[in-house]
Amino acid sequence: MVQAAIAATEMAATFEDFFEAERTPLFRALCLITGDPGEAEEIAQDAFLRLWERWDRVRDMDHRAGYLYRSAMNGFRSRRRRLARAARFALVPHREADAFEQSDLRDSVLRALDKLGRRQRAAGVLTDLLGYGSAEAGRLLGVKATTVRTLAAEARATLRNELERIDA
C-alpha cells in the first residue's frame, strides 16, 4: 500500500496532482514534529510554495516528495532558530540602549519594508505583527485565507533576504 502511494506520488505530472497526493501526509508529519497544527500548516504552505516556484526543475526529479519534506524541515529548523535567537535576546540582561544601533536597526527594517508590495505588507502586518489568523486577515483585506498565507510567506521571504543583504 505504501509503495503504491509512493509510486503514485512519483508519477504525478502536475503540481496540483502532487499537491493533492502529498499535502495530508506532509501536514500530519509536521503536526507530529511541531505539536501545533497552525504552525504545521504554515510550514507546509511555505514548503509547497517553494516547491511550486521551482516546479519546472522539481517536476523531473526522481524523488519530489523528498525535496518537499526536506524543504519543510528546513523551514521548521529556520523557525526554531529564529525563536531561539529571539529568546536569547529576550533573556539577555538589559543593557543601555544604543541610540545609534537602534537608529540603524530601524533604518534597515524600513528599507526592507519598502521592498514589499502593499498587499504583502498588509498581510505580513496583520498575521505576523498583529496576530490575526489568515481567515480573519483575509476578511479584512477582502481576499481568501490562502492568498493571505501566500502573501505573508512572500513578505517574510523578502524581508529575510533583504535584511540579510543589508546586514552583509
Chimera marker file (.cmm) of the C-alpha trace (Angstrom):
<marker_set name="trace">
<marker id="1" x="0.000" y="0.000" z="0.000" r="1" g="1" b="0" radius="0.5"/>
<marker id="2" x="2.762" y="2.449" z="0.960" r="1" g="1" b="0" radius="0.5"/>
<marker id="3" x="4.749" y="1.540" z="-2.150" r="1" g="1" b="0" radius="0.5"/>
<marker id="4" x="1.692" y="2.216" z="-4.316" r="1" g="1" b="0" radius="0.5"/>
<marker id="5" x="1.245" y="5.651" z="-2.731" r="1" g="1" b="0" radius="0.5"/>
<marker id="6" x="4.907" y="6.473" z="-3.269" r="1" g="1" b="0" radius="0.5"/>
<marker id="7" x="4.706" y="5.305" z="-6.868" r="1" g="1" b="0" radius="0.5"/>
<marker id="8" x="1.569" y="7.387" z="-7.474" r="1" g="1" b="0" radius="0.5"/>
<marker id="9" x="3.246" y="10.456" z="-5.993" r="1" g="1" b="0" radius="0.5"/>
<marker id="10" x="6.359" y="9.988" z="-8.079" r="1" g="1" b="0" radius="0.5"/>
<marker id="11" x="4.227" y="9.621" z="-11.215" r="1" g="1" b="0" radius="0.5"/>
<marker id="12" x="2.224" y="12.837" z="-10.645" r="1" g="1" b="0" radius="0.5"/>
<marker id="13" x="2.941" y="15.073" z="-13.620" r="1" g="1" b="0" radius="0.5"/>
<marker id="14" x="1.261" y="18.259" z="-12.477" r="1" g="1" b="0" radius="0.5"/>
<marker id="15" x="1.864" y="20.298" z="-9.376" r="1" g="1" b="0" radius="0.5"/>
<marker id="16" x="-1.824" y="20.039" z="-8.492" r="1" g="1" b="0" radius="0.5"/>
<marker id="17" x="-1.693" y="16.221" z="-8.560" r="1" g="1" b="0" radius="0.5"/>
<marker id="18" x="1.485" y="16.242" z="-6.486" r="1" g="1" b="0" radius="0.5"/>
<marker id="19" x="-0.054" y="18.692" z="-4.013" r="1" g="1" b="0" radius="0.5"/>
<marker id="20" x="-3.181" y="16.567" z="-3.589" r="1" g="1" b="0" radius="0.5"/>
<marker id="21" x="-1.091" y="13.438" z="-3.057" r="1" g="1" b="0" radius="0.5"/>
<marker id="22" x="1.339" y="14.986" z="-0.558" r="1" g="1" b="0" radius="0.5"/>
<marker id="23" x="-0.497" y="17.667" z="1.406" r="1" g="1" b="0" radius="0.5"/>
<marker id="24" x="-2.121" y="15.421" z="4.018" r="1" g="1" b="0" radius="0.5"/>
<marker id="25" x="0.948" y="13.234" z="4.718" r="1" g="1" b="0" radius="0.5"/>
<marker id="26" x="3.181" y="16.312" z="4.968" r="1" g="1" b="0" radius="0.5"/>
<marker id="27" x="0.730" y="18.092" z="7.256" r="1" g="1" b="0" radius="0.5"/>
<marker id="28" x="0.469" y="15.039" z="9.531" r="1" g="1" b="0" radius="0.5"/>
<marker id="29" x="4.246" y="14.672" z="9.706" r="1" g="1" b="0" radius="0.5"/>
<marker id="30" x="4.662" y="18.349" z="10.544" r="1" g="1" b="0" radius="0.5"/>
<marker id="31" x="1.949" y="18.127" z="13.209" r="1" g="1" b="0" radius="0.5"/>
<marker id="32" x="3.942" y="15.380" z="14.886" r="1" g="1" b="0" radius="0.5"/>
<marker id="33" x="7.146" y="17.406" z="14.675" r="1" g="1" b="0" radius="0.5"/>
<marker id="34" x="5.773" y="20.796" z="15.731" r="1" g="1" b="0" radius="0.5"/>
<marker id="35" x="2.943" y="19.731" z="18.017" r="1" g="1" b="0" radius="0.5"/>
<marker id="36" x="0.939" y="22.666" z="16.644" r="1" g="1" b="0" radius="0.5"/>
<marker id="37" x="-1.449" y="22.273" z="13.680" r="1" g="1" b="0" radius="0.5"/>
<marker id="38" x="-1.309" y="26.004" z="12.915" r="1" g="1" b="0" radius="0.5"/>
<marker id="39" x="2.476" y="26.035" z="12.702" r="1" g="1" b="0" radius="0.5"/>
<marker id="40" x="2.417" y="22.771" z="10.741" r="1" g="1" b="0" radius="0.5"/>
<marker id="41" x="0.018" y="24.325" z="8.210" r="1" g="1" b="0" radius="0.5"/>
<marker id="42" x="2.213" y="27.424" z="7.801" r="1" g="1" b="0" radius="0.5"/>
<marker id="43" x="5.375" y="25.373" z="7.318" r="1" g="1" b="0" radius="0.5"/>
<marker id="44" x="3.627" y="23.061" z="4.832" r="1" g="1" b="0" radius="0.5"/>
<marker id="45" x="2.334" y="26.016" z="2.837" r="1" g="1" b="0" radius="0.5"/>
<marker id="46" x="5.762" y="27.624" z="2.751" r="1" g="1" b="0" radius="0.5"/>
<marker id="47" x="7.297" y="24.328" z="1.579" r="1" g="1" b="0" radius="0.5"/>
<marker id="48" x="4.693" y="23.877" z="-1.166" r="1" g="1" b="0" radius="0.5"/>
<marker id="49" x="5.182" y="27.482" z="-2.235" r="1" g="1" b="0" radius="0.5"/>
<marker id="50" x="8.955" y="26.982" z="-2.554" r="1" g="1" b="0" radius="0.5"/>
<marker id="51" x="8.360" y="23.772" z="-4.490" r="1" g="1" b="0" radius="0.5"/>
<marker id="52" x="5.791" y="25.421" z="-6.783" r="1" g="1" b="0" radius="0.5"/>
<marker id="53" x="8.248" y="28.245" z="-7.546" r="1" g="1" b="0" radius="0.5"/>
<marker id="54" x="10.749" y="25.620" z="-8.728" r="1" g="1" b="0" radius="0.5"/>
<marker id="55" x="8.265" y="23.151" z="-10.239" r="1" g="1" b="0" radius="0.5"/>
<marker id="56" x="9.860" y="23.323" z="-13.705" r="1" g="1" b="0" radius="0.5"/>
<marker id="57" x="13.014" y="21.730" z="-12.207" r="1" g="1" b="0" radius="0.5"/>
<marker id="58" x="11.416" y="19.676" z="-9.437" r="1" g="1" b="0" radius="0.5"/>
<marker id="59" x="8.871" y="18.013" z="-11.752" r="1" g="1" b="0" radius="0.5"/>
<marker id="60" x="11.630" y="15.943" z="-13.370" r="1" g="1" b="0" radius="0.5"/>
<marker id="61" x="13.242" y="14.836" z="-10.079" r="1" g="1" b="0" radius="0.5"/>
<marker id="62" x="13.097" y="11.183" z="-9.138" r="1" g="1" b="0" radius="0.5"/>
<marker id="63" x="12.108" y="11.940" z="-5.533" r="1" g="1" b="0" radius="0.5"/>
<marker id="64" x="9.983" y="15.069" z="-5.482" r="1" g="1" b="0" radius="0.5"/>
<marker id="65" x="8.451" y="14.132" z="-2.149" r="1" g="1" b="0" radius="0.5"/>
<marker id="66" x="11.924" y="14.020" z="-0.610" r="1" g="1" b="0" radius="0.5"/>
<marker id="67" x="12.582" y="17.528" z="-1.875" r="1" g="1" b="0" radius="0.5"/>
<marker id="68" x="9.282" y="18.691" z="-0.388" r="1" g="1" b="0" radius="0.5"/>
<marker id="69" x="9.945" y="17.124" z="3.010" r="1" g="1" b="0" radius="0.5"/>
<marker id="70" x="13.499" y="18.492" z="3.110" r="1" g="1" b="0" radius="0.5"/>
<marker id="71" x="12.173" y="21.949" z="2.278" r="1" g="1" b="0" radius="0.5"/>
<marker id="72" x="9.571" y="21.657" z="5.047" r="1" g="1" b="0" radius="0.5"/>
<marker id="73" x="12.168" y="20.506" z="7.576" r="1" g="1" b="0" radius="0.5"/>
<marker id="74" x="14.466" y="23.377" z="6.605" r="1" g="1" b="0" radius="0.5"/>
<marker id="75" x="11.562" y="25.756" z="7.170" r="1" g="1" b="0" radius="0.5"/>
<marker id="76" x="10.868" y="24.178" z="10.558" r="1" g="1" b="0" radius="0.5"/>
<marker id="77" x="14.531" y="24.453" z="11.601" r="1" g="1" b="0" radius="0.5"/>
<marker id="78" x="14.684" y="28.039" z="10.403" r="1" g="1" b="0" radius="0.5"/>
<marker id="79" x="11.646" y="28.944" z="12.526" r="1" g="1" b="0" radius="0.5"/>
<marker id="80" x="13.176" y="27.249" z="15.563" r="1" g="1" b="0" radius="0.5"/>
<marker id="81" x="16.469" y="29.107" z="15.101" r="1" g="1" b="0" radius="0.5"/>
<marker id="82" x="14.635" y="32.442" z="14.850" r="1" g="1" b="0" radius="0.5"/>
<marker id="83" x="12.667" y="31.638" z="18.012" r="1" g="1" b="0" radius="0.5"/>
<marker id="84" x="15.844" y="30.605" z="19.834" r="1" g="1" b="0" radius="0.5"/>
<marker id="85" x="17.586" y="33.842" z="18.778" r="1" g="1" b="0" radius="0.5"/>
<marker id="86" x="14.597" y="35.867" z="19.928" r="1" g="1" b="0" radius="0.5"/>
<marker id="87" x="14.537" y="34.007" z="23.247" r="1" g="1" b="0" radius="0.5"/>
<marker id="88" x="18.273" y="34.545" z="23.782" r="1" g="1" b="0" radius="0.5"/>
<marker id="89" x="17.831" y="38.231" z="23.042" r="1" g="1" b="0" radius="0.5"/>
<marker id="90" x="14.893" y="38.455" z="25.424" r="1" g="1" b="0" radius="0.5"/>
<marker id="91" x="16.865" y="36.716" z="28.177" r="1" g="1" b="0" radius="0.5"/>
<marker id="92" x="19.976" y="38.880" z="27.814" r="1" g="1" b="0" radius="0.5"/>
<marker id="93" x="20.315" y="41.226" z="30.776" r="1" g="1" b="0" radius="0.5"/>
<marker id="94" x="19.113" y="44.674" z="29.903" r="1" g="1" b="0" radius="0.5"/>
<marker id="95" x="21.844" y="46.867" z="28.586" r="1" g="1" b="0" radius="0.5"/>
<marker id="96" x="21.937" y="50.516" z="27.880" r="1" g="1" b="0" radius="0.5"/>
<marker id="97" x="20.083" y="51.295" z="24.690" r="1" g="1" b="0" radius="0.5"/>
<marker id="98" x="22.471" y="52.443" z="21.991" r="1" g="1" b="0" radius="0.5"/>
<marker id="99" x="20.664" y="55.179" z="20.082" r="1" g="1" b="0" radius="0.5"/>
<marker id="100" x="22.847" y="54.703" z="17.000" r="1" g="1" b="0" radius="0.5"/>
<marker id="101" x="22.286" y="50.955" z="16.962" r="1" g="1" b="0" radius="0.5"/>
<marker id="102" x="18.525" y="51.422" z="17.306" r="1" g="1" b="0" radius="0.5"/>
<marker id="103" x="18.534" y="54.006" z="14.545" r="1" g="1" b="0" radius="0.5"/>
<marker id="104" x="20.492" y="51.688" z="12.243" r="1" g="1" b="0" radius="0.5"/>
<marker id="105" x="18.134" y="48.812" z="13.005" r="1" g="1" b="0" radius="0.5"/>
<marker id="106" x="15.057" y="50.970" z="12.387" r="1" g="1" b="0" radius="0.5"/>
<marker id="107" x="16.553" y="52.189" z="9.102" r="1" g="1" b="0" radius="0.5"/>
<marker id="108" x="17.333" y="48.614" z="7.985" r="1" g="1" b="0" radius="0.5"/>
<marker id="109" x="13.811" y="47.445" z="8.750" r="1" g="1" b="0" radius="0.5"/>
<marker id="110" x="12.235" y="50.415" z="6.975" r="1" g="1" b="0" radius="0.5"/>
<marker id="111" x="14.379" y="49.836" z="3.883" r="1" g="1" b="0" radius="0.5"/>
<marker id="112" x="13.434" y="46.153" z="3.891" r="1" g="1" b="0" radius="0.5"/>
<marker id="113" x="9.739" y="47.016" z="4.278" r="1" g="1" b="0" radius="0.5"/>
<marker id="114" x="10.000" y="49.346" z="1.278" r="1" g="1" b="0" radius="0.5"/>
<marker id="115" x="10.772" y="46.269" z="-0.848" r="1" g="1" b="0" radius="0.5"/>
<marker id="116" x="7.372" y="44.754" z="-0.042" r="1" g="1" b="0" radius="0.5"/>
<marker id="117" x="4.301" y="45.290" z="-2.131" r="1" g="1" b="0" radius="0.5"/>
<marker id="118" x="1.276" y="46.900" z="-0.484" r="1" g="1" b="0" radius="0.5"/>
<marker id="119" x="-0.634" y="43.610" z="-0.233" r="1" g="1" b="0" radius="0.5"/>
<marker id="120" x="2.396" y="41.699" z="1.094" r="1" g="1" b="0" radius="0.5"/>
<marker id="121" x="2.999" y="44.350" z="3.739" r="1" g="1" b="0" radius="0.5"/>
<marker id="122" x="-0.659" y="44.310" z="4.809" r="1" g="1" b="0" radius="0.5"/>
<marker id="123" x="-0.777" y="40.515" z="5.034" r="1" g="1" b="0" radius="0.5"/>
<marker id="124" x="2.500" y="40.395" z="6.965" r="1" g="1" b="0" radius="0.5"/>
<marker id="125" x="1.465" y="43.069" z="9.439" r="1" g="1" b="0" radius="0.5"/>
<marker id="126" x="-1.950" y="41.525" z="10.077" r="1" g="1" b="0" radius="0.5"/>
<marker id="127" x="-0.691" y="37.955" z="10.543" r="1" g="1" b="0" radius="0.5"/>
<marker id="128" x="2.819" y="38.328" z="11.972" r="1" g="1" b="0" radius="0.5"/>
<marker id="129" x="2.643" y="41.569" z="13.938" r="1" g="1" b="0" radius="0.5"/>
<marker id="130" x="-0.987" y="41.811" z="14.966" r="1" g="1" b="0" radius="0.5"/>
<marker id="131" x="-1.574" y="38.072" z="15.326" r="1" g="1" b="0" radius="0.5"/>
<marker id="132" x="-4.647" y="37.729" z="13.129" r="1" g="1" b="0" radius="0.5"/>
<marker id="133" x="-5.358" y="34.313" z="11.631" r="1" g="1" b="0" radius="0.5"/>
<marker id="134" x="-5.265" y="34.029" z="7.854" r="1" g="1" b="0" radius="0.5"/>
<marker id="135" x="-9.063" y="33.774" z="7.605" r="1" g="1" b="0" radius="0.5"/>
<marker id="136" x="-9.555" y="36.908" z="9.716" r="1" g="1" b="0" radius="0.5"/>
<marker id="137" x="-6.868" y="38.805" z="7.808" r="1" g="1" b="0" radius="0.5"/>
<marker id="138" x="-8.422" y="37.652" z="4.541" r="1" g="1" b="0" radius="0.5"/>
<marker id="139" x="-11.768" y="39.127" z="5.551" r="1" g="1" b="0" radius="0.5"/>
<marker id="140" x="-10.085" y="42.414" z="6.443" r="1" g="1" b="0" radius="0.5"/>
<marker id="141" x="-8.209" y="42.533" z="3.139" r="1" g="1" b="0" radius="0.5"/>
<marker id="142" x="-11.070" y="41.186" z="1.032" r="1" g="1" b="0" radius="0.5"/>
<marker id="143" x="-9.130" y="38.135" z="-0.184" r="1" g="1" b="0" radius="0.5"/>
<marker id="144" x="-9.083" y="34.396" z="0.501" r="1" g="1" b="0" radius="0.5"/>
<marker id="145" x="-7.225" y="32.997" z="3.502" r="1" g="1" b="0" radius="0.5"/>
<marker id="146" x="-4.866" y="31.113" z="1.176" r="1" g="1" b="0" radius="0.5"/>
<marker id="147" x="-3.972" y="34.379" z="-0.536" r="1" g="1" b="0" radius="0.5"/>
<marker id="148" x="-3.134" y="35.927" z="2.836" r="1" g="1" b="0" radius="0.5"/>
<marker id="149" x="-0.895" y="32.971" z="3.722" r="1" g="1" b="0" radius="0.5"/>
<marker id="150" x="0.874" y="33.206" z="0.363" r="1" g="1" b="0" radius="0.5"/>
<marker id="151" x="1.330" y="36.969" z="0.643" r="1" g="1" b="0" radius="0.5"/>
<marker id="152" x="2.604" y="36.692" z="4.225" r="1" g="1" b="0" radius="0.5"/>
<marker id="153" x="5.051" y="33.936" z="3.243" r="1" g="1" b="0" radius="0.5"/>
<marker id="154" x="6.317" y="36.047" z="0.345" r="1" g="1" b="0" radius="0.5"/>
<marker id="155" x="6.656" y="39.039" z="2.677" r="1" g="1" b="0" radius="0.5"/>
<marker id="156" x="8.667" y="37.016" z="5.212" r="1" g="1" b="0" radius="0.5"/>
<marker id="157" x="10.948" y="35.673" z="2.496" r="1" g="1" b="0" radius="0.5"/>
<marker id="158" x="11.501" y="39.140" z="1.011" r="1" g="1" b="0" radius="0.5"/>
<marker id="159" x="12.201" y="40.656" z="4.423" r="1" g="1" b="0" radius="0.5"/>
<marker id="160" x="14.566" y="37.845" z="5.366" r="1" g="1" b="0" radius="0.5"/>
<marker id="161" x="16.509" y="38.173" z="2.111" r="1" g="1" b="0" radius="0.5"/>
<marker id="162" x="16.592" y="41.954" z="2.256" r="1" g="1" b="0" radius="0.5"/>
<marker id="163" x="17.708" y="42.111" z="5.893" r="1" g="1" b="0" radius="0.5"/>
<marker id="164" x="20.420" y="39.523" z="5.233" r="1" g="1" b="0" radius="0.5"/>
<marker id="165" x="21.590" y="41.595" z="2.264" r="1" g="1" b="0" radius="0.5"/>
<marker id="166" x="21.594" y="44.803" z="4.294" r="1" g="1" b="0" radius="0.5"/>
<marker id="167" x="23.481" y="43.173" z="7.197" r="1" g="1" b="0" radius="0.5"/>
<marker id="168" x="26.133" y="41.686" z="4.911" r="1" g="1" b="0" radius="0.5"/>
<link id1="1" id2="2" r="1" g="1" b="0" radius="0.2"/>
<link id1="2" id2="3" r="1" g="1" b="0" radius="0.2"/>
<link id1="3" id2="4" r="1" g="1" b="0" radius="0.2"/>
<link id1="4" id2="5" r="1" g="1" b="0" radius="0.2"/>
<link id1="5" id2="6" r="1" g="1" b="0" radius="0.2"/>
<link id1="6" id2="7" r="1" g="1" b="0" radius="0.2"/>
<link id1="7" id2="8" r="1" g="1" b="0" radius="0.2"/>
<link id1="8" id2="9" r="1" g="1" b="0" radius="0.2"/>
<link id1="9" id2="10" r="1" g="1" b="0" radius="0.2"/>
<link id1="10" id2="11" r="1" g="1" b="0" radius="0.2"/>
<link id1="11" id2="12" r="1" g="1" b="0" radius="0.2"/>
<link id1="12" id2="13" r="1" g="1" b="0" radius="0.2"/>
<link id1="13" id2="14" r="1" g="1" b="0" radius="0.2"/>
<link id1="14" id2="15" r="1" g="1" b="0" radius="0.2"/>
<link id1="15" id2="16" r="1" g="1" b="0" radius="0.2"/>
<link id1="16" id2="17" r="1" g="1" b="0" radius="0.2"/>
<link id1="17" id2="18" r="1" g="1" b="0" radius="0.2"/>
<link id1="18" id2="19" r="1" g="1" b="0" radius="0.2"/>
<link id1="19" id2="20" r="1" g="1" b="0" radius="0.2"/>
<link id1="20" id2="21" r="1" g="1" b="0" radius="0.2"/>
<link id1="21" id2="22" r="1" g="1" b="0" radius="0.2"/>
<link id1="22" id2="23" r="1" g="1" b="0" radius="0.2"/>
<link id1="23" id2="24" r="1" g="1" b="0" radius="0.2"/>
<link id1="24" id2="25" r="1" g="1" b="0" radius="0.2"/>
<link id1="25" id2="26" r="1" g="1" b="0" radius="0.2"/>
<link id1="26" id2="27" r="1" g="1" b="0" radius="0.2"/>
<link id1="27" id2="28" r="1" g="1" b="0" radius="0.2"/>
<link id1="28" id2="29" r="1" g="1" b="0" radius="0.2"/>
<link id1="29" id2="30" r="1" g="1" b="0" radius="0.2"/>
<link id1="30" id2="31" r="1" g="1" b="0" radius="0.2"/>
<link id1="31" id2="32" r="1" g="1" b="0" radius="0.2"/>
<link id1="32" id2="33" r="1" g="1" b="0" radius="0.2"/>
<link id1="33" id2="34" r="1" g="1" b="0" radius="0.2"/>
<link id1="34" id2="35" r="1" g="1" b="0" radius="0.2"/>
<link id1="35" id2="36" r="1" g="1" b="0" radius="0.2"/>
<link id1="36" id2="37" r="1" g="1" b="0" radius="0.2"/>
<link id1="37" id2="38" r="1" g="1" b="0" radius="0.2"/>
<link id1="38" id2="39" r="1" g="1" b="0" radius="0.2"/>
<link id1="39" id2="40" r="1" g="1" b="0" radius="0.2"/>
<link id1="40" id2="41" r="1" g="1" b="0" radius="0.2"/>
<link id1="41" id2="42" r="1" g="1" b="0" radius="0.2"/>
<link id1="42" id2="43" r="1" g="1" b="0" radius="0.2"/>
<link id1="43" id2="44" r="1" g="1" b="0" radius="0.2"/>
<link id1="44" id2="45" r="1" g="1" b="0" radius="0.2"/>
<link id1="45" id2="46" r="1" g="1" b="0" radius="0.2"/>
<link id1="46" id2="47" r="1" g="1" b="0" radius="0.2"/>
<link id1="47" id2="48" r="1" g="1" b="0" radius="0.2"/>
<link id1="48" id2="49" r="1" g="1" b="0" radius="0.2"/>
<link id1="49" id2="50" r="1" g="1" b="0" radius="0.2"/>
<link id1="50" id2="51" r="1" g="1" b="0" radius="0.2"/>
<link id1="51" id2="52" r="1" g="1" b="0" radius="0.2"/>
<link id1="52" id2="53" r="1" g="1" b="0" radius="0.2"/>
<link id1="53" id2="54" r="1" g="1" b="0" radius="0.2"/>
<link id1="54" id2="55" r="1" g="1" b="0" radius="0.2"/>
<link id1="55" id2="56" r="1" g="1" b="0" radius="0.2"/>
<link id1="56" id2="57" r="1" g="1" b="0" radius="0.2"/>
<link id1="57" id2="58" r="1" g="1" b="0" radius="0.2"/>
<link id1="58" id2="59" r="1" g="1" b="0" radius="0.2"/>
<link id1="59" id2="60" r="1" g="1" b="0" radius="0.2"/>
<link id1="60" id2="61" r="1" g="1" b="0" radius="0.2"/>
<link id1="61" id2="62" r="1" g="1" b="0" radius="0.2"/>
<link id1="62" id2="63" r="1" g="1" b="0" radius="0.2"/>
<link id1="63" id2="64" r="1" g="1" b="0" radius="0.2"/>
<link id1="64" id2="65" r="1" g="1" b="0" radius="0.2"/>
<link id1="65" id2="66" r="1" g="1" b="0" radius="0.2"/>
<link id1="66" id2="67" r="1" g="1" b="0" radius="0.2"/>
<link id1="67" id2="68" r="1" g="1" b="0" radius="0.2"/>
<link id1="68" id2="69" r="1" g="1" b="0" radius="0.2"/>
<link id1="69" id2="70" r="1" g="1" b="0" radius="0.2"/>
<link id1="70" id2="71" r="1" g="1" b="0" radius="0.2"/>
<link id1="71" id2="72" r="1" g="1" b="0" radius="0.2"/>
<link id1="72" id2="73" r="1" g="1" b="0" radius="0.2"/>
<link id1="73" id2="74" r="1" g="1" b="0" radius="0.2"/>
<link id1="74" id2="75" r="1" g="1" b="0" radius="0.2"/>
<link id1="75" id2="76" r="1" g="1" b="0" radius="0.2"/>
<link id1="76" id2="77" r="1" g="1" b="0" radius="0.2"/>
<link id1="77" id2="78" r="1" g="1" b="0" radius="0.2"/>
<link id1="78" id2="79" r="1" g="1" b="0" radius="0.2"/>
<link id1="79" id2="80" r="1" g="1" b="0" radius="0.2"/>
<link id1="80" id2="81" r="1" g="1" b="0" radius="0.2"/>
<link id1="81" id2="82" r="1" g="1" b="0" radius="0.2"/>
<link id1="82" id2="83" r="1" g="1" b="0" radius="0.2"/>
<link id1="83" id2="84" r="1" g="1" b="0" radius="0.2"/>
<link id1="84" id2="85" r="1" g="1" b="0" radius="0.2"/>
<link id1="85" id2="86" r="1" g="1" b="0" radius="0.2"/>
<link id1="86" id2="87" r="1" g="1" b="0" radius="0.2"/>
<link id1="87" id2="88" r="1" g="1" b="0" radius="0.2"/>
<link id1="88" id2="89" r="1" g="1" b="0" radius="0.2"/>
<link id1="89" id2="90" r="1" g="1" b="0" radius="0.2"/>
<link id1="90" id2="91" r="1" g="1" b="0" radius="0.2"/>
<link id1="91" id2="92" r="1" g="1" b="0" radius="0.2"/>
<link id1="92" id2="93" r="1" g="1" b="0" radius="0.2"/>
<link id1="93" id2="94" r="1" g="1" b="0" radius="0.2"/>
<link id1="94" id2="95" r="1" g="1" b="0" radius="0.2"/>
<link id1="95" id2="96" r="1" g="1" b="0" radius="0.2"/>
<link id1="96" id2="97" r="1" g="1" b="0" radius="0.2"/>
<link id1="97" id2="98" r="1" g="1" b="0" radius="0.2"/>
<link id1="98" id2="99" r="1" g="1" b="0" radius="0.2"/>
<link id1="99" id2="100" r="1" g="1" b="0" radius="0.2"/>
<link id1="100" id2="101" r="1" g="1" b="0" radius="0.2"/>
<link id1="101" id2="102" r="1" g="1" b="0" radius="0.2"/>
<link id1="102" id2="103" r="1" g="1" b="0" radius="0.2"/>
<link id1="103" id2="104" r="1" g="1" b="0" radius="0.2"/>
<link id1="104" id2="105" r="1" g="1" b="0" radius="0.2"/>
<link id1="105" id2="106" r="1" g="1" b="0" radius="0.2"/>
<link id1="106" id2="107" r="1" g="1" b="0" radius="0.2"/>
<link id1="107" id2="108" r="1" g="1" b="0" radius="0.2"/>
<link id1="108" id2="109" r="1" g="1" b="0" radius="0.2"/>
<link id1="109" id2="110" r="1" g="1" b="0" radius="0.2"/>
<link id1="110" id2="111" r="1" g="1" b="0" radius="0.2"/>
<link id1="111" id2="112" r="1" g="1" b="0" radius="0.2"/>
<link id1="112" id2="113" r="1" g="1" b="0" radius="0.2"/>
<link id1="113" id2="114" r="1" g="1" b="0" radius="0.2"/>
<link id1="114" id2="115" r="1" g="1" b="0" radius="0.2"/>
<link id1="115" id2="116" r="1" g="1" b="0" radius="0.2"/>
<link id1="116" id2="117" r="1" g="1" b="0" radius="0.2"/>
<link id1="117" id2="118" r="1" g="1" b="0" radius="0.2"/>
<link id1="118" id2="119" r="1" g="1" b="0" radius="0.2"/>
<link id1="119" id2="120" r="1" g="1" b="0" radius="0.2"/>
<link id1="120" id2="121" r="1" g="1" b="0" radius="0.2"/>
<link id1="121" id2="122" r="1" g="1" b="0" radius="0.2"/>
<link id1="122" id2="123" r="1" g="1" b="0" radius="0.2"/>
<link id1="123" id2="124" r="1" g="1" b="0" radius="0.2"/>
<link id1="124" id2="125" r="1" g="1" b="0" radius="0.2"/>
<link id1="125" id2="126" r="1" g="1" b="0" radius="0.2"/>
<link id1="126" id2="127" r="1" g="1" b="0" radius="0.2"/>
<link id1="127" id2="128" r="1" g="1" b="0" radius="0.2"/>
<link id1="128" id2="129" r="1" g="1" b="0" radius="0.2"/>
<link id1="129" id2="130" r="1" g="1" b="0" radius="0.2"/>
<link id1="130" id2="131" r="1" g="1" b="0" radius="0.2"/>
<link id1="131" id2="132" r="1" g="1" b="0" radius="0.2"/>
<link id1="132" id2="133" r="1" g="1" b="0" radius="0.2"/>
<link id1="133" id2="134" r="1" g="1" b="0" radius="0.2"/>
<link id1="134" id2="135" r="1" g="1" b="0" radius="0.2"/>
<link id1="135" id2="136" r="1" g="1" b="0" radius="0.2"/>
<link id1="136" id2="137" r="1" g="1" b="0" radius="0.2"/>
<link id1="137" id2="138" r="1" g="1" b="0" radius="0.2"/>
<link id1="138" id2="139" r="1" g="1" b="0" radius="0.2"/>
<link id1="139" id2="140" r="1" g="1" b="0" radius="0.2"/>
<link id1="140" id2="141" r="1" g="1" b="0" radius="0.2"/>
<link id1="141" id2="142" r="1" g="1" b="0" radius="0.2"/>
<link id1="142" id2="143" r="1" g="1" b="0" radius="0.2"/>
<link id1="143" id2="144" r="1" g="1" b="0" radius="0.2"/>
<link id1="144" id2="145" r="1" g="1" b="0" radius="0.2"/>
<link id1="145" id2="146" r="1" g="1" b="0" radius="0.2"/>
<link id1="146" id2="147" r="1" g="1" b="0" radius="0.2"/>
<link id1="147" id2="148" r="1" g="1" b="0" radius="0.2"/>
<link id1="148" id2="149" r="1" g="1" b="0" radius="0.2"/>
<link id1="149" id2="150" r="1" g="1" b="0" radius="0.2"/>
<link id1="150" id2="151" r="1" g="1" b="0" radius="0.2"/>
<link id1="151" id2="152" r="1" g="1" b="0" radius="0.2"/>
<link id1="152" id2="153" r="1" g="1" b="0" radius="0.2"/>
<link id1="153" id2="154" r="1" g="1" b="0" radius="0.2"/>
<link id1="154" id2="155" r="1" g="1" b="0" radius="0.2"/>
<link id1="155" id2="156" r="1" g="1" b="0" radius="0.2"/>
<link id1="156" id2="157" r="1" g="1" b="0" radius="0.2"/>
<link id1="157" id2="158" r="1" g="1" b="0" radius="0.2"/>
<link id1="158" id2="159" r="1" g="1" b="0" radius="0.2"/>
<link id1="159" id2="160" r="1" g="1" b="0" radius="0.2"/>
<link id1="160" id2="161" r="1" g="1" b="0" radius="0.2"/>
<link id1="161" id2="162" r="1" g="1" b="0" radius="0.2"/>
<link id1="162" id2="163" r="1" g="1" b="0" radius="0.2"/>
<link id1="163" id2="164" r="1" g="1" b="0" radius="0.2"/>
<link id1="164" id2="165" r="1" g="1" b="0" radius="0.2"/>
<link id1="165" id2="166" r="1" g="1" b="0" radius="0.2"/>
<link id1="166" id2="167" r="1" g="1" b="0" radius="0.2"/>
<link id1="167" id2="168" r="1" g="1" b="0" radius="0.2"/>
</marker_set>
